[in-house]
Amino acid sequence: MRLRKLLVLSLAATGCLYEREAVRADRPVDGPPPPPVAEAPPSSYDPQQAYQVDPPPPPAGAEVASEAVFYERLSPYGYWTFVAPYGRVWVPSVGYGWRPYYYGQWVLTDWGWTFVSDDPWGWAAYHYGRWNFGVGVGWYWVPGRVWGPAWVSWRYGAGYVTWCPLAPSGVVFGYRHPAWVAVSEQHFTRPIATVAVPAQRTYGVVMQAQPLTGPHATVGRGGSFGPPVAGVVRATGQQIRPIAAAQAVRPRPTVTTGANPSPGASMRSPRARVRPAPARVGQGWRAGPPAEPGGVAPRSSPGGSMGSAPRAAPPANAGSAPRSAPPSSGGGSRGGGAPHATSPRTQ
């Protein structure tokens, strides 16, 4: 004890006093991990390859080797199903009262009068294959491989031009069937939906007109298909010159997701609608009689109330048949039975 006091006094005398420094135990802070090393893209990298780009649809006038070209491209605008005896058919997403070859207009091309559709899928369903109507399905398209300016049956005269879609072999549409469309000859080149004769009057117009025959009824590149050009020029007062079919029928872009777009999607025609549930057909249309040599039925069978105009769309669970639709899958087949059809692939 005495020794310790002596040591303190000696240190004090020299002015050297030492004090132990306090040490804090702070918690260590870890820094963020280093970022991953960016790998340089290969020299052959193409940003466009990161997106799936479908090849363009076949150009106007070109036949297709396989119907597979239609499946993915048309799926966003309807659905595919099986209908005997045709096999795989396509049902468009359209509204009540819709009919083929109505929403669009006729343009003169090097193939003759060519239908130019308002719908993005028109490049396929109006220029290949045939149309028919089935119970619980509605209008459906049977694919084909041969291109045509339009697959329709024409009638012409009394100041009017009328037409209806060509159905599969063995099936005809009676004159009262809403498949028939009529316009005044002077309005033939205008958008059809704005000038078409009302549905309740179409039957009388169709009866007055005469079926076109020969080159005017034959699909080919002769430029004669449809009503005589001279008559249309005289009625419309227009100078009409043909253009290339590829210039008139230009496929619109389609989506590649396979999902149905929303009703307001810009890729859809304003005529397209959300696909309604198949209607349960009650009392509907009767089949037409056998066709004339011109390929159409001379009149509809009695008892069919077929002259009224399409009405507004009913609820999806409606139990009655739409007036614009026949009840049998034959769409006006002979005798009301199943149509005796050949393969639609041969046109």
Rosetta blueprint (number, residue, H / E / L):
1 M L
2 R H
3 L H
4 R H
5 K H
6 L H
7 L H
8 V H
9 L H
10 S H
11 L H
12 A H
13 A H
14 T H
15 G L
16 C L
17 L L
18 Y L
19 E L
20 R L
21 E L
22 A L
23 V L
24 R L
25 A L
26 D L
27 R L
28 P L
29 V L
30 D L
31 G L
32 P L
33 P L
34 P L
35 P L
36 P L
37 V L
38 A L
39 E L
40 A L
41 P L
42 P L
43 S L
44 S L
45 Y L
46 D L
47 P H
48 Q H
49 Q H
50 A H
51 Y L
52 Q L
53 V L
54 D L
55 P L
56 P L
57 P L
58 P L
59 P L
60 A L
61 G L
62 A L
63 E L
64 V L
65 A L
66 S L
67 E L
68 A H
69 V H
70 F H
71 Y H
72 E H
73 R H
74 L H
75 S H
76 P H
77 Y H
78 G E
79 Y E
80 W E
81 T E
82 F E
83 V E
84 A L
85 P L
86 Y L
87 G E
88 R E
89 V E
90 W E
91 V E
92 P E
93 S L
94 V E
95 G L
96 Y L
97 G L
98 W L
99 R L
100 P L
101 Y L
102 Y L
103 Y L
104 G E
105 Q E
106 W E
107 V E
108 L E
109 T E
110 D L
111 W L
112 G E
113 W E
114 T E
115 F E
116 V E
117 S E
118 D L
119 D L
120 P L
121 W L
122 G H
123 W H
124 A H
125 A H
126 Y L
127 H L
128 Y L
129 G L
130 R E
131 W E
132 N E
133 F E
134 G E
135 V L
136 G L
137 V L
138 G E
139 W E
140 Y E
141 W E
142 V E
143 P L
144 G L
145 R L
146 V L
147 W L
148 G L
149 P L
150 A L
151 W L
152 V E
153 S E
154 W E
155 R E
156 Y E
157 G E
158 A L
159 G L
160 Y E
161 V E
162 T E
163 W E
164 C E
165 P E
166 L L
167 A L
168 P L
169 S L
170 G L
171 V E
172 V L
173 F L
174 G L
175 Y L
176 R L
177 H L
178 P L
179 A L
180 W L
181 V E
182 A E
183 V E
184 S E
185 E H
186 Q H
187 H H
188 F L
189 T L
190 R L
191 P L
192 I H
193 A H
194 T H
195 V H
196 A E
197 V L
198 P L
199 A H
200 Q H
201 R H
202 T H
203 Y H
204 G H
205 V H
206 V H
207 M H
208 Q H
209 A L
210 Q E
211 P E
212 L L
213 T L
214 G H
215 P H
216 H H
217 A H
218 T L
219 V L
220 G L
221 R L
222 G L
223 G L
224 S L
225 F E
226 G L
227 P L
228 P L
229 V H
230 A H
231 G H
232 V H
233 V H
234 R H
235 A H
236 T H
237 G L
238 Q L
239 Q L
240 I L
241 R L
242 P L
243 I E
244 A L
245 A H
246 A H
247 Q H
248 A H
249 V L
250 R L
251 P L
252 R L
253 P L
254 T L
255 V L
256 T L
257 T L
258 G L
259 A L
260 N L
261 P L
262 S L
263 P L
264 G L
265 A L
266 S L
267 M L
268 R L
269 S L
270 P L
271 R L
272 A E
273 R L
274 V L
275 R L
276 P L
277 A L
278 P L
279 A L
280 R L
281 V L
282 G L
283 Q L
284 G L
285 W L
286 R L
287 A L
288 G L
289 P L
290 P L
291 A L
292 E L
293 P L
294 G L
295 G L
296 V L
297 A L
298 P L
299 R L
300 S L
301 S L
302 P L
303 G L
304 G L
305 S L
306 M L
307 G L
308 S L
309 A L
310 P L
311 R L
312 A L
313 A L
314 P L
315 P L
316 A L
317 N L
318 A L
319 G L
320 S L
321 A L
322 P L
323 R L
324 S L
325 A L
326 P L
327 P L
328 S L
329 S L
330 G L
331 G L
332 G L
333 S E
334 R H
335 G H
336 G H
337 G L
338 A L
339 P L
340 H L
341 A L
342 T L
343 S L
344 P H
345 R H
346 T H
347 Q L
